[in-house]
Amino acid sequence: MLRLTGLLAVLGLATSRLGLVAHELVGHGGFAVASGGEVTEVRLFWFAGGWIRYELADPTAVALLAISLGGIVVETVIGGGLWFGLSRRDSLAARITRAIGAALVIHAGWYFATGSWHGYGDGVIVHRALGDGRYPVAIVVGAGACGVAYVAARLVLGALAAEVPGGRGARVAGLTIAMAIAGVLQIGLALGEVQARGDSTYGAIMTPDSDRVIARELREWQREQARRGMQLTDAAREARARELALRHRELPFAPVLGVLLVAAVVLGASRSRGPAPDTLSRRFIAIAAALAVGSIAAVIALDAAFL
């Protein structure tokens, strides 16, 4: 189980770091250059996300939309290529690699669906362009991500559980614990880095549109009160902020989609295809660990190169 935990941890780090480079530099950066623009600044977090700045001579709506969604498109293409490219192979390594491709597609779908619904990150332009039409689009894409999660879990989780010795209960418990530890490690590293960096640009990118509207309306209200000569207290500001939050409250789509994705994984695992024809090899674990170390080093080097 320790070996499985380590494998899941290094695979998660490698996938997220390589996915970050593909998303930001190949996706956003590539589409910016292809649109006649120039990348002027890049920030890549070691364990979290990142962002780029670019300049366009002719910032048309089509170009801006393509650049905004470029990272999501690249992740989807790479993930789909890994999934379908290894569809005829049934080894454990092939199953895991296909699952990594599925994870990239799931992340792309999650990011597009929640970003379009709430108006943050790469989904801001779609959020504003579609208006209320963003809701069915986000639901369809989110449902697609759940479908991919189900298929991927059905493919790989049974094979991974088979690596844990013991009966069915022990295997399920072992895999669950291994996934939980690996997930907490990666999320903890990402959140810790975001907190430590305090990057205002990243914070602004990831702020939902409703929060921006609330902040703007609160500033306008404060200026209006000042023009009237009203003395504002902290209690009055907090009361107005709560009122605006209630006025602009929306369905918490992101956590709902998160719960549905977990449910899809559990359902897929319950109908798993079972063990692979082979088992985990030391060589595969060593390659995964090397990829994790190498991908983190690459992110650090690329981030430093653009400072």
N, C-alpha and C positions, 0 to 999 in steps of 0.2 A: 504494500500500500504506500510505503514511503517512496518507492521508485515511481509509482504512478502519480503521486502528488508532485514530485519533482518534475516529471515529464509534462504534466498539465501546466505547471507554473512557467517552465521555460518556453513551452509552445505558445502560451498566452502572451508572454513578453515579446517573443519573436514576431508573432502575427500582428500584434498591435503596433510595434515599432516599424516593421516593414510596411504595414498598412498606412501608417502615418506619413512616411516618406512618399509612398505612392499617391496618397490622397492630396497632400499639400503641394509637393513639387511637381509630380507628373500630372496630377489632376488640375488643381487650380493654376499652378505655374505654367504647365504645358498649354492649357487652354488660353491663358493670358498672352503668352508669346505667339500662339497660333492666331490670335485675334489682332496681332500687330502691337501688342503692349510690351511692357518691360517690368520684370519683377524687381522691386526696389528694396524690399525688406522681408526677411523670413525669420520666424521663431518656431523652433521645434522643441517641445518639452521632452525631457528624457523618458518620462513614464506616462505623461498625459497627452494632451492634444497639441495644437499649434495653429499658426496663422501666417498668411503672407499679405504683403501690400504690393500693389502693382499700379502702373500708370498706363492709360490707354489714350492714344491720339484721337480715336473716334469711339467714344463709349456708347455704342448703340445698345438698345434694350436686349437684342439677341445676344450680343457679345457678353454683356453683364450676366445674363441668365446662364450662358454656357460656362462661363468661368465659375459662377457660383455653384453650379451642379457638377463641375468637372471632377472633383474629388469623389463624389458619389458614383459617377459614371465609371471612373477608372476602377474603383473598388469592386463594382458589380461585374465589370468585364473580367478582371483578374480572378475573382471568386468563381464566376461561371466557367472560366477556362480550366481552373483546377478541378472543379466538380465534374465537368463533362469529359475533360481530357483523360481522366483516370477511371472512367465509368466501367471499363472492361477488366479492371484489376480488382482483386478481392483480398489482397494481403492487408495486414493490420496497418502497415505504413501507408498504403494507398487509401485505406478508409480514413485514417487520421488526416491525411493531406486533403482529401475531398471535404472532410469536415471543416478544415481550416478555410477552404474556399467558401463553404457555406457560411462560416462565421463572418467573412468579409461582406458577403451579400446581405446577411442579417443586419450587420452594423450599418451598411449603406441604407437599407430599407428603414431601419429604426430612425436614423438621423434625418432622412428625408421626411418621413411621416411625422415625427414629433416636431422637427424644425418648421415644417410647413404649417402644422396645426397651431403651434405656440408662437411662431415668428422669431426664431433665433437661429444662429449659425448659418449654415448653407441654405436653410429654408426660408430666409427672410423675404427674398424677392418673390418666391412662389406664394408665400403667405399674403403679401400685399397685392399681388397681381390677381389672384383668384378670388379674394374676398371670402364669402361664405362657401364658394365652390371648393375651397381647400379641404373642407371636412370630408366629403366623399372620397377625394383623392387620397388623403391621409389614411382613411380607413381601408381603402383597397390595398395600398402599399403596405400598411401594417399587417393586414391579413396575409399578404404574400410573404412577409417576413416570418410570420407564425408558421406558415406552411413549410418554408425552408427549414425552420428550426425543428419541426416535427420529423421531416425526412432525414435530416442530418443526425438527429438523436437516434432515430431508428437504425441508421446505418452503423454508427460508431459506438454508442454507449454500451451495448451488450458486449461488444468485443473488448472494451476497456474493463468492464466489470469482471470479465472472465480472467483478468490478470490478478484479481484478488483471490487468495485461497479461501476455501470454505464453501458452505452452502449458499443458496440463493440470497438469504437474508444477509449473510456476512458480505457477500459481493455487492449487494445494493448499498449497504451501509458504508462499506469501504470506499466505493466510488463516490458516493454522496459526500463523505468527509473529505476525500481528496479534491473534489471539485470545489467544495466550500473553502478549503484552505488556500488553494491556488487563486480562487476568485477574490477572497479577502485580501490576499497579498497584493494582487495587481491593483485592485481598487484603492487599497490603502496607500500604495506608492503614488498613484495618480492624484488622489485627493491631497495627500501630503505635499506633493510638489506644487500643485496649484496654490495651496495655502501659503507655502513658503515663498513662492515667486511673487505673488500678489500682482500679477500682470493685468493692468487696467484694460489693455486692448482686448485680451482674451475674455476678461470679465464682461466687457461691453458686447462682444460678439455673441456670447452665450446667454445674454439677458433676454428673456421673452419680451415680445412686443408689448404685451399688456403692462409689464412693469415699466417700460419706457413711457407709455401713455400716462400711467399713473404718476410717474415722476414729473412729467411735463405739466400735467394739469395741476399738480400740487405746487409747482413753482409759479404757475400763472395765478393760482389762487392767492399765494403769499404776496405776489407783487400787487394784486388788486387790493388786498387788505392793507398793504403798506400805503398805497395811494389814497386810501380812505382814512388814513391816520389811525388805523386800528392797531392796538397793542397785541401782538401774537404771543401766546404762551406755548410751552412744549405740549401741554395737554390738548390745546386746540389743534396744533399741527398733527398730533397723533390721531385725534378724532377725525380730522379731515382725511388723513391717509387711510384710515380704516373704511371710511365712507367710499372713497374712490376704489379701494380694493374690492369692496362688495359690488360696486357698480360694474367693474370690469372683470369680475370673476368668470372663469370659464371652466369647462370640464377638464379635470386633470388627465388628459389623454396619455401623457408620457408614462405615469405610473400604471395606468390601466393597461397600456400596451405591454409594459414590462411584466405584469402579472400574467397576461395572456401568452407571452413568449415562454415564461417558465412553465405554464400549463402545457404548452405545445411540446416542450422538451420532455416533461414527465410522461405525457401520453406517448410520444415517440419511443422513449426508453422502455415503456411497458410493453411495446410491440416490437422490440428489438429483433434484428435478424440473427442475433446470437454470436458466438465466437467466430473470430477470423481463423483461417486455416493455419496461421502461425502465431507466434507470441512476440512480445516486446524483446528486442535484442539490445545488447549493450551498445552496439554500433549506432542504432537508431537514436537512442537516448543521448549518446555523445554528439551526434550530428545536431540534434535539437538544441542541446545546451550551447554548442558552438554558434548556432544561428542566433540564439538569444543574446549571447555576449557580443557577437559581431554586429547585430542589428542595433543594440543599445550604443555601442561604440560609434557606429555610423551616424546615428542621430546626434550624438554629442558632437562629433566632428563637423557635421553639416550645420548644426546650430552655431558652432563657433566660427565657421567659415563665413557666415552671413552677418556676424556682429560688426 
